[in-house]
């Protein structure tokens, strides 16, 4: 079966399964957007990171902030794929353990289809989820590289929502560190 057929099948499954549609807002469940053939995958936990497969964002949202961040280092959606762990208008913290396992399976399927070389986790919760360690602290793990399944490298960085709330831009601040992370990411893509 071709990869595009598998994507269509996965998309059909998440858009027809009730567990993925938790509220009236979840008229369409989104797998993600960007370049499926990229070596770079960003994973977030924020329904405001993008509004559709074309990565459109709402003004003044965490998605708009993230867009400004990647554009600042001349990174474009053609160079990465962006997804959320949760495919509807919820966050990871809102899910039961059973739902988290289902979303983990979907994310694993996505990663297998994308086959990236590098995954950038956006925030502490995503990092904990993907690295399967609830004790991790983003302030201690960002800037480090972790080995993941299939030889994929995982690089945690700060969550755009956290960065919006943290106005400090001085050297060593989370915003400054994330900007440095994005510069490093761009270097690996060039």
PEPE-V937811 format. One line per field, one symbol per residue. burial: # if it has 24 or more other C-alpha atoms within 12 Angstrom, else .. A space follows every 50 residues. Layout:
# PEPE-V937811
burial = ???
This chain:
# PEPE-V937811
burial = ......#..##..#....##.#.....####################### ###.#.....###.###.##....###.##############......## .###.###.##.###################......#..###.##.... .############..........##.######.###....
